[in-house]
Amino acid sequence: VFAVNYNVRFYPAVLELRHRVAVGELGEIIHVNGSYLQDWLFKDTDYNWRLLPKEGGRLRAVADIGTHWMDTVSFILGTQIEAVLAHLDTFHRTRQRPVGEVETFTRSATAKRQRTVSYPVKTEDFASVLLRFASGSHGNLAVSQVAAGRKNSIRIELYGSKKSAAWDSENPEVLWLGNRDTANEIAVRNTPGFGGGASGFADYPAGHVEGFPDTFKMLFRAVYGCIADGAPGPVLFATPEEGHQEVAVCEAIQLSHRRKGWVKVKG
């Protein structure tokens, strides 16, 4: 069994969204909006190996967190991204690098007490990406690692021909459902109105939050379940092919930014 660790798929609300899309509750998906925002590289004294192209690659914000959003949305919709139009930019074109080891998500106040050296930044702090899916749906994604106050904010909004749905990782237990002619709805995990799309992947009763760490447990549950069943059928976790798809999307995003135009994703 080969699984790619796209853990965001395993939030119960994400699994429920996927189910509602699959059964047609939202109708045809017209467009998808969303963002993945963090602030851990907000200051020019914030440092991590991901800032260095030789260590982290030529894409940073998109490759590090944007791929999780794009995989999650593709998983929910049951379709892949086929073309992109991207703009990448860097706010801190020069940063201060501490002389010595720095751990991910450590506070910059610690770095200020260390001796630093200046270095040029060659990777993006933020990005805006328009998306076209193979199903015909459209989307737009904002990615940032310099969004003050957003520690790990994932937002997904689906707009369908029947109704809309939205989810925010900073309030992970709740699905928002939007209607044209009736009241909008709020569905809370493990309550009757939530649905059964996350059956088998939500352990705690309502009011006992299942969050980011729990998604890894559920991903491992899916992997071990596949091993135990010995079944090669459809799986919920990301496969090598889906991991490769995200690499191809990243390459298309880089090329789109350079060309300043739409680029098809090479599968």
N, C-alpha and C positions, 0 to 999 in steps of 0.2 A: 504494500500500500504506500503510495506517494501522495503526501498532502502538503499544500502550501499554506503557511500560517496567516491566512487572511481571517483573523478572528472576529472582525466586526460583523461578519455574516451571522454570528451566533448570539447576538442580542435577541431575546425573545420577540421584541417589537419588529426587528428586521425580518425574522422568520415569518411573523404574522403578515407583514406587508407583502412579502413574496407570495404567500398563500392567497391573499386577497387579489393580487394582480393576476395570478394564475387562474383563478376561478372567474375572472371577469368582473369583479365587484366595482372596480374603478372604471371599467370600460376600456376603450383604446387609450393608451398613454400618449398624451399630446406632447408634453414636455416635462422635464425634470430640472429642478433648481437645487442648488446646495453649496455647501462649503465644508472645508476642514481647516480649522484655525487653531493656532497655538501661539504662545508668546515667549517661549523659552529661549529664543534667539533675538529678542526685542532690542537688547542693548548691544552697543558695539564691543562691549567687554565680554559678552556671552560667547563661549567658545565650545566647539565640539568637533571631533574628527570629520563629521559629515560636511563641514564647511570646506573641506579640502577635496578638489576634484580627483586627485590621485588616490585618495582613500575612500571617498564616498560616491564618486562618479560625477559626471557633468551636470546631472539634474539633482537637486537637493529637495526642496519643498514638495515638488510634484512626485518624485520617486519615493521619498520617505513617507509622506502621508497622503498625497493625492491619489496614489495607486490604491490605497485602502478604500477611499471613497468610490473610485471608479469601479473597482471589483465589486463592492457592495451593491451599487446601483445596477450593474450588469446582472448580478445574482438575483436581485429583486425582480428585474424586468424579464429575465430569461433570454436576454439578447446581448450581443457584443457591440462595442463601439467600433464603427467602421471608418469614421473620419473626424478630424479635429482642426480647430483654428485656435492657436494659442499665442498668448503674450506673456513673457517672463520678464521680471525686473528685480533689481537689487537695490534696496534702500541704503544699506551700509556697504559702500563700495570699498571701504577700508575698515578693518576690525583690529582689535588688540588680542593677540594670542598670548596666554599665560606661558611662562617658562616652567614647564612641569606638567604633571598629569591632571586632567580635569574629567570628572564624571558627568554623564548625561543628566540634565535637569538640575544640576547644582546651581545655587544662587550666585548671581554675578557679584554680589558683595564679597564673596569669598575670593573671586578672581581679582578684585580690586586690591586685595592685600598682597597679591603676588606680582612679581616683576613681569612685564609684558613687552612684546615686540609687535610692531605694526605689520600687517600683511594685506595684500589686495584680495578681495572676494570675487570669485569667478562663477559662483552658483547663485541661483535665484532665491530671494527672500519671500517672494510671493508670485502668484500666477493667476491669470484668468484664462479659462479654456471653454470654448464652445464645442459641443459634442453632437455627432449624428450617429444614431444607433442603427443597426441592421434592420430593426423592426420598422424604421421610419420615424421613431420618436426623436426629439431633440432635447438637448440639455445644456446647462451652463454650470461651471464649477469655479469657485474661488478658493484658492489655497494660500495660506500665509503662515509663516513662523515668526511674524513680527506684529501680531494682533494683540495688543495689550489687554490683559484680563481674560483672554481665552486660553485656558490651559490645555484643553484637549476637546474642542468643540466640533462635533460632526453633525451636520444638518442635512436632511434630505426631504425634499418636497416633490410629490408626484401629482401631476395634474392630468386627470383622465377625462374621457368624454361623458362619464356618468357622475363621478365625484372625485375629490382630491384627498390626499393623505399626506401627513407630515410627521417627522420624528426628529428628536433632538437628543443627542447622547448625554447632554447635561441634565436631561430629565428622562432617563432611559426607560422608565416603566410605562410611559404614556404614548399612545397614538392619537393624533388629531385627525379627524375626518371632516372634510368640508363638503357642504351641500349647497346647491343653487337655490332651492325653493323651501327647504326645511332647515331647522336648527342644526348648526354644526355639532359634532359629537366629540367626546373624549372617552377613549377606551383605556382602561388600566389593566396591566398584566395580571393574569390569573383571577380575573373577574368574569362574570358571564358574558359581558359585552365585548370582551377582547378577542374571542375566537380560539380555534384550536390549532393554528398554524405552527405554534412552537411546542406542540405536544412532544413530551419526552426530553425537552431541552429547557425546561424551567422548573427548578426544584422547590423554591420557597413560596409561601403564600403571599398574597397581595399585601403590600405594606412593608415587606422585607426585601429591600432593594437588591436586585441582581444587576451588577454593573460590569465594568471593563474586565476585572480579573476573572469573573465567572465565564466570560466568553471563551477563554482558553480552556477551561474545564470542559465546556460543552463541545468545543472543537475536538478535544482529545476523546470525548465520549463517542463522537461520530466516527473517528478513526478506529478506535478499539472495537466499536460495534461492527464496522466493516470487516475488520480482521476476524472477529468472532463468527460472523455470518458466512465468511468466505464467499461473499457475493460481489461480483464485479459490476453490478448494476449502477444506476444513478446514485450519486453521493452528494451530501450537502457541503462538504469541505471543498476547497479549491484544489483542482487537479494540476499536474504539470503543464497541461495545455493551457489552462486558464492563467497560470503564472506566466507562461511565455506570452500570452496575449497582452498582459500588462507591460511587459518589456517592449513589445511591439508598439503599444500605445505611447509609451514614453519616447521611443525613437521618433514616432510621428509628431509628437508635441515639440520636440527639439527642432525637427526639420521645419515644422510650421512656423515656429518663432523666427527662424532664420529667413525663411522665404516670405514671411508676412502674408500667408494665405492658407487656404484649406489643404490638408494633406490626408490621403487615404492611409489607413492602417494596414500594414502588410502582415497577414496572418502567418 
